[in-house]
């Protein structure tokens, strides 16, 4: 089976890397051959993080190339669309170009809120239901959490399937084992993300600074850009696919703070899954899918208030055995429910079902 994968990014973008690209090898082994065609290059994404925009000329070139790719869609048996293939285009144009083959549209973010909650009422009127129309004409919609699934169902999607964001557990060192055999005196609380998402650290920075007066730890911010604190040692590390696993393996506690808003309820909790795959105990804001991923008290803690964050941090910073126990439980949970190899089989079934139906 030949499959055209219209991703938003190349492997530089987490959503594209995790929702599509990491499956390529396993699906190829099963006779499903993915041709991955990103809209936004890694160079463009780095530019956006650096200066705030992709660059007009580069963006125009990307759209022209995407239109060329769509013009040869009949060469494939199936098309996978990450979120949307032509953002901001009239949806009828996109539907027409995709109509020549069955297509699956995949969501791991509440991308529809870019339109229906846009600050401009004109955008809301014209584009508010853009992605609903795309979902309703798709052969299948795959979603990373219940919030996204509900939107797909309300949009009239003919088939909606839950597919969480997962990890290749073989690439993650079980930190619980490593830490039981030594480690530095200063504990490391880790957060991983991008310059665009480091704003969520503000949710918990006051509590972290407060706790640092009594506990010896630092904050390692992987992928953040110049995040600073006057009271707490913050170590910003550049993200790379080759380095992230080692950085996580050298940490002690993983955190995922969020605000409780519509966009955040659409997130799929990948940070938590990465931490747990590394055997780290986790603390996550009790928002959206976080409450599904974290088994409160068994793999980590869910926090709804500043007091919750204080309690969770104090519990983990002061008790090495608790960190070990929760970390081991988290690793087992990921192996059981968030394993790449298991979900590759599920995707094979979804793709086969769509093309045969």
C-alpha positions in Angstrom: 0.0 0.0 0.0 1.3 3.4 -1.0 0.5 6.2 1.5 1.0 9.9 1.1 1.6 11.5 4.5 1.0 15.3 4.4 2.7 16.3 7.6 3.0 19.9 8.9 6.7 19.6 9.7 9.7 17.4 9.1 11.2 15.5 12.1 12.1 18.9 13.7 8.4 19.3 14.6 7.3 17.1 17.5 3.8 16.6 16.3 4.9 15.3 12.8 7.8 13.3 14.2 5.6 11.5 16.8 2.3 11.1 15.0 3.7 10.0 11.7 7.4 9.9 11.0 8.3 7.6 13.9 6.0 4.9 12.4 7.5 4.9 8.9 10.0 2.1 9.4 7.6 -0.2 11.3 4.8 0.4 8.7 7.2 -0.2 5.8 8.0 -3.6 7.3 4.3 -4.4 7.2 4.0 -3.4 3.5 2.6 0.1 4.1 5.0 2.5 2.4 4.7 6.1 3.6 5.9 9.0 1.5 6.3 11.8 4.0 5.9 15.3 2.6 6.1 18.1 5.1 4.7 21.6 4.6 7.1 23.4 6.9 10.8 22.6 6.9 13.0 22.4 9.9 14.9 25.5 8.8 11.7 27.4 8.6 10.6 26.2 12.1 13.9 27.2 13.6 13.4 30.6 12.1 10.0 30.9 13.6 11.4 30.1 17.0 14.1 32.6 16.5 12.3 35.6 15.0 8.6 34.8 15.2 7.8 34.0 11.6 8.5 31.4 8.9 9.4 34.0 6.3 7.0 35.0 3.5 9.0 33.8 0.6 9.7 30.4 2.2 6.1 30.0 3.1 5.0 30.7 -0.5 7.4 28.2 -1.8 6.1 25.6 0.7 2.6 26.1 -0.4 3.5 25.9 -4.1 5.2 22.6 -3.4 2.3 21.3 -1.3 0.0 22.0 -4.2 2.3 20.1 -6.6 2.2 17.1 -4.2 -1.6 17.2 -4.0 -1.7 17.3 -7.8 -0.3 13.7 -7.9 -2.5 12.3 -5.1 -3.9 9.7 -7.5 -0.6 7.8 -7.3 -1.4 6.7 -3.8 -3.9 4.4 -2.1 -4.4 6.5 0.9 -3.6 10.0 2.2 -2.9 10.9 5.8 -3.3 14.6 6.6 -1.8 16.0 9.8 -4.4 18.6 10.9 -4.9 20.2 7.5 -3.1 20.1 4.2 -3.5 23.8 3.2 -3.9 26.0 6.3 -6.0 29.1 5.6 -7.0 28.0 2.1 -10.7 27.9 1.3 -11.8 24.5 2.6 -13.7 23.6 -0.6 -10.4 23.7 -2.5 -8.7 21.4 0.0 -11.6 19.0 0.0 -11.6 18.9 -3.8 -7.9 18.2 -4.0 -8.2 15.4 -1.4 -11.3 13.9 -2.8 -9.4 11.7 -5.3 -8.3 9.3 -2.7 -9.6 8.2 0.8 -8.0 10.4 3.4 -7.5 10.3 7.2 -7.0 13.5 9.1 -5.1 13.3 12.4 -5.2 15.7 15.4 -3.0 15.9 18.4 -3.8 19.6 19.1 -7.0 21.7 19.1 -6.0 23.3 15.8 -9.6 24.2 15.1 -9.3 26.8 17.8 -6.9 28.7 15.6 -10.0 29.6 13.6 -13.1 29.4 15.8 -11.4 31.3 18.6 -9.4 33.7 16.5 -9.3 37.3 17.7 -10.9 38.5 14.4 -14.6 38.0 14.1 -14.2 37.9 10.3 -11.8 34.9 10.6 -14.3 33.3 13.0 -17.2 33.7 10.6 -15.3 32.6 7.5 -13.1 29.9 8.9 -14.7 28.9 12.2 -15.9 25.5 10.9 -13.1 25.0 8.4 -11.7 21.9 10.1 -15.2 20.6 10.9 -15.8 20.4 7.2 -12.5 18.7 6.6 -13.3 16.1 9.3 -16.8 15.4 8.0 -15.5 14.5 4.5 -12.6 12.4 5.8 -12.8 8.6 5.7 -11.5 8.6 9.2 -10.4 11.0 11.9 -7.7 9.9 14.4 -7.4 11.9 17.6 -5.0 11.9 20.5 -7.6 12.6 23.3 -11.3 12.7 24.2 -11.5 16.5 23.7 -10.5 16.2 20.1 -12.6 13.1 19.6 -15.7 15.0 20.8 -15.1 17.8 18.3 -14.7 15.3 15.4 -17.9 13.5 16.4 -19.8 16.8 16.6 -18.4 17.8 13.2 -20.1 14.7 11.7 -17.0 12.6 11.1 -18.0 9.2 9.8 -15.4 7.4 11.8 -13.4 8.6 14.8 -10.5 6.5 16.3 -8.5 7.2 19.4 -4.8 7.1 18.8 -2.6 8.4 21.6 0.8 10.0 21.0 3.3 7.2 21.9 7.0 6.5 22.3 9.5 3.8 21.2 10.3 2.5 24.7 13.5 0.8 23.4 15.0 4.3 23.0 14.4 5.4 26.6 16.7 4.5 29.5 14.8 3.4 32.6 16.0 6.1 35.0 14.6 4.2 38.0 17.3 1.6 37.6 20.0 4.1 36.9 19.2 6.2 39.9 19.1 3.2 42.2 22.8 2.8 41.5 23.9 6.3 42.3 23.5 9.8 41.0 24.4 13.4 41.9 23.4 15.1 45.1 21.5 17.9 43.3 18.2 16.7 42.0 17.0 17.7 38.5 13.5 18.6 37.8 13.0 18.4 34.0 10.7 20.1 31.5 10.8 19.5 27.8 9.2 21.6 25.1 9.9 24.5 22.7 10.4 28.3 23.0 6.7 28.6 22.1 5.6 26.4 25.0 8.0 27.5 27.7 5.4 30.0 28.8 3.8 27.2 30.8 6.7 27.1 33.2 5.3 30.4 34.5 2.5 28.4 36.0 4.8 26.7 38.5 7.9 28.9 38.7 6.9 30.6 41.9 6.4 27.3 43.7 9.7 26.0 42.3 11.5 29.1 43.6 9.8 28.7 47.0 10.7 25.0 47.2 14.3 25.7 46.3 14.9 27.4 49.7 14.5 24.0 51.4 15.5 21.5 48.8 18.6 21.1 46.6 17.5 20.9 43.0 17.7 22.7 39.7 15.3 23.0 36.8 16.5 21.6 33.4 14.5 23.2 30.6 15.0 21.2 27.4 14.1 23.2 24.3 13.5 26.4 26.2 15.1 29.7 25.1 16.7 31.8 27.8 14.2 31.0 30.6 15.5 32.6 33.8 14.8 32.7 37.5 16.4 35.0 40.1 16.0 32.4 42.9 16.3 29.0 41.2 19.1 27.6 39.1 17.7 27.0 35.6 19.7 25.1 33.0 18.4 25.6 29.4 19.4 22.8 27.1 19.0 22.9 23.3 16.7 20.2 22.1 17.8 17.5 19.6 16.4 14.1 18.9 19.7 12.5 19.6 20.2 14.2 23.0 16.7 14.3 24.5 16.8 10.7 25.9 20.1 11.2 27.6 19.0 14.4 29.2 15.8 12.8 30.5 17.8 9.8 31.8 19.9 12.2 33.8 16.9 13.8 35.5 14.8 12.9 38.6 11.3 14.4 38.2 9.4 15.4 35.1 6.8 18.2 35.1 4.1 19.3 32.8 2.4 22.5 34.0 -0.5 23.9 31.9 -3.2 26.5 32.2 -6.8 25.1 32.1 -8.0 26.5 28.8 -9.5 25.3 25.5 -6.2 24.9 23.6 -4.5 23.1 26.5 -7.4 20.7 26.8 -6.5 19.6 23.3 -3.0 18.6 24.1 -2.0 15.0 24.2 0.5 14.8 27.1 3.6 13.7 25.3 5.9 15.2 27.8 4.4 13.0 30.5 4.7 9.9 28.4 8.4 10.7 27.7 9.1 11.2 31.4 7.4 8.0 32.3 9.1 6.0 29.6 12.4 7.2 31.3 11.2 5.9 34.6 10.7 9.4 36.0 7.9 10.2 38.5 5.8 13.0 37.0 3.7 16.0 38.1 1.2 17.4 35.6 -1.5 20.0 35.7 -4.9 18.3 36.0 -5.9 19.4 32.6 -7.3 17.4 29.6 -5.6 14.1 28.8 -3.1 14.6 31.7 -5.7 13.1 34.0 -5.9 10.0 31.8 -2.1 9.5 31.4 -1.2 10.0 35.1 -2.4 7.5 37.6 -2.5 9.9 40.5 -0.4 8.6 43.5 0.8 5.6 41.5 2.8 7.0 38.6 2.9 10.6 39.7 0.7 13.5 40.8 -2.0 15.7 39.3 -2.0 19.3 40.4 -5.0 21.6 40.2 -3.7 24.4 42.5 -0.4 25.9 43.8 -0.9 23.9 47.0 -1.1 20.7 44.9 2.1 21.5 43.2 3.8 22.2 46.6 2.6 18.9 48.0 3.7 16.9 45.0 7.1 18.6 44.8 7.7 18.2 48.5 6.7 14.5 48.4 9.0 13.7 45.5 12.0 15.9 46.5 12.1 14.4 50.0 11.6 10.8 49.2 13.9 8.9 46.9 12.0 5.6 47.4 8.8 7.3 46.3 10.5 8.6 43.2 11.8 5.1 42.4 8.4 3.5 43.0 6.4 5.9 41.0 9.0 6.0 38.2 8.9 2.2 37.9 5.1 2.2 37.8 5.1 4.9 35.1 7.5 3.0 32.9 5.3 -0.1 33.2 2.2 2.0 32.2 3.9 3.4 29.1 5.0 -0.1 28.0 1.5 -1.3 28.5 -0.5 1.5 26.8 1.8 3.9 25.0 4.2 1.7 23.0 5.1 2.5 19.4 5.2 -1.1 18.4 1.7 -1.9 19.7 0.1 1.1 18.1 1.8 0.5 14.8 -0.3 -2.6 14.5 -3.4 -0.6 15.3 -2.5 2.0 12.6 -2.0 -0.9 10.1 -5.6 -2.1 10.9 -7.0 1.5 10.5 -5.3 2.0 7.2 -6.3 -1.3 5.8 -9.9 -0.8 6.9 -10.2 2.6 5.3 -8.8 1.5 1.9 -10.8 -1.7 1.8 -14.1 0.1 2.8 
